[in-house]
Amino acid sequence: MEALPLERVRHCAFTPCVEDALTCCAKCGKWFCLEHASDLEPTKYCNECLKVEDATLETSPIVDAEGTRHSGKVIRPVGLVFAQNSKLIHEMSDDELKEYITHYQQAVRDCERSLDYARITLGNALYVAGDREIAKIKRETGEVYFPPPRKVAQMPRKRTAKAVDENALADFIAKHLTVDQLKAFMTKKKS
């Protein structure tokens, strides 16, 4: 693959950034680098045109007409970006719409694969942490917490026998033990 001449390399339009631009924003037309790409759609939009806070969702429990609560949740897109996307989608040609659908089907598969990987990796780490007893899981909520480390009781150190100085031992016996005491000690030691 041939590199572009230096005069044709575009730079990020965000000041004071001097990085090479990756692509042009589909909304505002500014060239942007990876640092100024949107977190939600980094290959199409800059971080000014597609902000995370503009893509908010509201969730609520599923409640039927009688007021009975069911498992699951209702997700409502309330962010500004969803209304804009809806308008853009309606204006697409059939071919653009097919390409758009294919792109987001692949994006969903990629996210699901990434989520599966993250869950497996997290599960493995939690298993090892539980085995090491550095993490616990609350049964009621499934929340992971890290209890303070337990203090491990110190095992008494084994005393190692020091080499006996025979002269010092003989002096000690001569000064402190009578012959009868020495005989009694020797008979206890043997039995």
Buried (B, 14 or more C-beta within 10 A) or exposed (E): EEEEEEEEEBEBBBEEBEEEBBBBBBBEEBBBBEEBBBEBBBEBBBBBBBBEEBBBEEEEEEEEEEEEEEEEEEEEBEBBBBEBBEEEEEEEEEEEEEEBEEEEEEEEEEEEEEEEEEEEEEEEEBEEBEEEEEBBEEEEEEEBEEEEEEEEEEEEEEEEEEEEEEEEEEEEBEEEEEEEEEEEEEEEEEE
